[in-house]
Amino acid sequence: MSIPFVAWLIIFKYIPVAGWMMAFQDYKPQFGLFDQEWVGLKHFKDLFNEPMFYRALENTLGMGILGLVFGTLSAIAFALFLNELRFVALKKWTQTISYLPHFVSWVIVANIVITMLSTDGFINNFLEGVGLIDNPINFMAEPGLFWGIVTATDVWKETGWNAIIYLAAMAGVDPQLYEAAKVDGASRLRQMWHITLPSIRSVIIVLLILNIGNLINIGFEKQMLLGNNIVYEKSIVIDLYALDYGIGMFRYSFGTAIGIFKSVVSVILILICNGIAKRIGEGRVF
């Protein structure tokens, strides 16, 4: 039964690694992969000499860190909230509703966000209605707000889905611990702080390590769909940079070099975080 999945993994994850050779070649599609001119580290040197690359790296790390912090905190907080609900029907209904945004396309989500944040959208109408602003704010034309908009949208879309594994970990906590805490007079808040969170700490650490490894792999869909020419300096990320300045300009070798850079950074981040977790005796990936 596992053969189709192993085959999929080999075909789409391992065989394409051979294409990394393109980063060390001056790749031209009309020639075969082994008939290209080898240029060594030329494309990596060009990459590190590009000012826009550092802008993209800054934006990637900035939005990645914001997404990591607020995404993790929101998922844990939401899982704690669901775990404390005593009405089973309400809990299942809330949990099901919270999953739905995860399955909605980023194209639809981006259109919803842009519409709500437009000058005549719901957010501006609400702020004007309560007297917080006198004139509408063009949120999508404010570069300083772009990171926050992307982070808030991502948190709304993924919180319910990300909370699943935390809920599963909470379900495995020994009920006798809660009973003993109740006997000692601990409130539900104290039980969450002193029993629930410490019991799932290893799960939190492992997921945190994996998410830190993907810190630089935040994709480009939401940035491309929510961004525009006005906020381009704040919206361009590594993947979008590879698309625009690599594939978009037919610089396939340059785009491959960017992909290798991302992979190396991800592996280094995972090794560092896993080493720290191992040193302090917490949960780790390996």
ZAMARGU-4260 file (C-alpha; in steps of 0.2 Angstrom, whole numbers, plus 5000, padded with zeros to 4 digits):
<rodrens>
0) 5000/5000/5000 | 5015/5012/5003 | 5022/5009/4986 | 5012/5023/4977 | 5017/5036/4991
5) 5036/5030/4990 | 5036/5032/4971 | 5028/5049/4973 | 5041/5054/4985 | 5055/5048/4974
10) 5048/5056/4958 | 5044/5073/4965 | 5056/5075/4979 | 5072/5066/4975 | 5074/5065/4956
15) 5072/5084/4954 | 5087/5087/4966 | 5097/5082/4950 | 5092/5099/4943 | 5103/5107/4956
20) 5117/5105/4944 | 5109/5120/4934 | 5115/5132/4948 | 5133/5128/4943 | 5129/5129/4924
25) 5124/5143/4912 | 5108/5133/4908 | 5100/5135/4891 | 5084/5124/4888 | 5090/5120/4870
30) 5104/5109/4877 | 5103/5094/4888 | 5107/5095/4907 | 5124/5087/4904 | 5128/5097/4889
35) 5128/5114/4897 | 5143/5126/4900 | 5149/5125/4918 | 5152/5141/4927 | 5155/5136/4945
40) 5148/5148/4958 | 5145/5162/4947 | 5126/5163/4950 | 5129/5162/4969 | 5141/5177/4967
45) 5128/5186/4957 | 5114/5182/4970 | 5124/5189/4984 | 5129/5205/4974 | 5110/5209/4971
50) 5103/5223/4982 | 5085/5217/4979 | 5090/5199/4986 | 5094/5207/5003 | 5077/5216/5002
55) 5068/5200/4998 | 5078/5191/5012 | 5073/5204/5025 | 5055/5203/5020 | 5055/5184/5020
60) 5062/5183/5038 | 5051/5197/5044 | 5035/5190/5038 | 5041/5172/5043 | 5045/5177/5061
65) 5029/5186/5063 | 5019/5171/5056 | 5029/5159/5067 | 5026/5169/5083 | 5008/5174/5081
70) 5003/5158/5071 | 5010/5147/5085 | 5003/5157/5099 | 4986/5158/5091 | 4985/5139/5087
75) 4990/5135/5105 | 4977/5148/5113 | 4963/5141/5101 | 4967/5123/5106 | 4967/5128/5124
80) 4950/5136/5122 | 4943/5121/5113 | 4950/5109/5126 | 4941/5119/5139 | 4924/5118/5131
85) 4912/5106/5140 | 4898/5106/5127 | 4903/5093/5115 | 4891/5098/5101 | 4897/5116/5102
90) 4915/5110/5103 | 4913/5100/5087 | 4904/5114/5078 | 4917/5127/5083 | 4931/5115/5078
95) 4924/5111/5061 | 4920/5130/5057 | 4938/5134/5062 | 4945/5122/5049 | 4936/5129/5034
100) 4947/5144/5030 | 4962/5132/5028 | 4953/5124/5013 | 4949/5141/5005 | 4960/5146/4990
105) 4972/5161/4993 | 4965/5169/4978 | 4948/5170/4987 | 4955/5175/5003 | 4965/5189/4995
110) 4950/5196/4987 | 4940/5195/5003 | 4954/5204/5012 | 4957/5217/4999 | 4938/5221/4998
115) 4936/5222/5017 | 4952/5234/5018 | 4947/5245/5003 | 4943/5263/5006 | 4924/5259/5005
120) 4926/5242/5014 | 4919/5236/5030 | 4935/5240/5040 | 4935/5258/5035 | 4916/5260/5037
125) 4917/5252/5055 | 4932/5264/5060 | 4923/5279/5054 | 4906/5273/5062 | 4914/5272/5079
130) 4924/5289/5076 | 4941/5282/5076 | 4946/5290/5059 | 4939/5304/5050 | 4944/5299/5032
135) 4946/5282/5025 | 4963/5273/5026 | 4970/5265/5010 | 4977/5250/5019 | 4983/5241/5004
140) 4994/5256/4999 | 5003/5258/5015 | 5020/5248/5014 | 5021/5249/5033 | 5005/5239/5036
145) 5009/5225/5023 | 5018/5213/5035 | 5004/5215/5048 | 4990/5212/5035 | 4999/5196/5028
150) 5002/5190/5046 | 4984/5193/5052 | 4977/5185/5036 | 4988/5170/5038 | 4983/5168/5056
155) 4965/5169/5052 | 4966/5156/5038 | 4977/5143/5047 | 4974/5144/5066 | 4960/5131/5066
160) 4970/5119/5056 | 4986/5121/5065 | 4977/5118/5082 | 4973/5100/5077 | 4989/5093/5083
165) 4989/5103/5099 | 4972/5096/5103 | 4977/5079/5100 | 4992/5081/5112 | 4980/5088/5125
170) 4968/5073/5123 | 4982/5062/5129 | 4985/5071/5146 | 4981/5060/5161 | 4964/5066/5168
175) 4970/5061/5185 | 4981/5076/5185 | 4966/5088/5183 | 4957/5079/5197 | 4971/5081/5208
180) 4973/5099/5204 | 4954/5102/5207 | 4956/5094/5225 | 4970/5106/5228 | 4958/5120/5223
185) 4967/5125/5206 | 4956/5135/5195 | 4954/5130/5176 | 4966/5144/5172 | 4979/5136/5184
190) 4976/5119/5177 | 4979/5125/5159 | 4995/5134/5165 | 5002/5120/5176 | 4996/5104/5168
195) 4990/5106/5150 | 5004/5117/5144 | 5019/5107/5152 | 5011/5091/5146 | 5012/5096/5128
200) 5028/5105/5129 | 5038/5092/5119 | 5025/5093/5105 | 5026/5112/5105 | 5045/5111/5104
205) 5045/5099/5090 | 5033/5109/5079 | 5042/5124/5083 | 5059/5117/5077 | 5050/5111/5061
210) 5042/5128/5058 | 5058/5137/5061 | 5066/5126/5047 | 5052/5133/5036 | 5055/5151/5041
215) 5062/5155/5024 | 5050/5144/5014 | 5034/5155/5017 | 5029/5154/4999 | 5024/5169/4988
220) 5005/5166/4985 | 4999/5178/4998 | 5012/5191/4995 | 5009/5191/4976 | 4990/5192/4978
225) 4989/5205/4992 | 5004/5215/4985 | 5005/5229/4972 | 5017/5241/4965 | 5016/5253/4979
230) 5020/5240/4992 | 5032/5230/4981 | 5047/5234/4992 | 5039/5226/5007 | 5030/5212/4998
235) 5044/5204/4988 | 5050/5188/4996 | 5063/5175/4992 | 5051/5164/4982 | 5044/5179/4973
240) 5061/5186/4969 | 5066/5169/4962 | 5050/5169/4951 | 5052/5187/4945 | 5071/5188/4943
245) 5075/5170/4939 | 5061/5161/4929 | 5052/5177/4924 | 5069/5183/4916 | 5073/5166/4909
250) 5088/5165/4921 | 5085/5147/4926 | 5102/5144/4934 | 5100/5160/4944 | 5083/5154/4951
255) 5090/5137/4955 | 5104/5145/4965 | 5091/5154/4975 | 5082/5137/4978 | 5098/5129/4984
260) 5101/5144/4996 | 5084/5142/5004 | 5087/5123/5006 | 5104/5126/5015 | 5097/5139/5026
265) 5082/5128/5031 | 5094/5113/5035 | 5105/5124/5046 | 5091/5132/5055 | 5084/5115/5059
270) 5101/5108/5065 | 5104/5123/5076 | 5086/5123/5084 | 5087/5104/5086 | 5104/5105/5094
275) 5098/5118/5106 | 5082/5108/5111 | 5094/5092/5113 | 5106/5102/5124 | 5092/5108/5136
280) 5083/5091/5136 | 5067/5096/5127 | 5058/5087/5113 | 5068/5086/5097 | 5066/5080/5079
285) 5081/5068/5080
</rodrens>
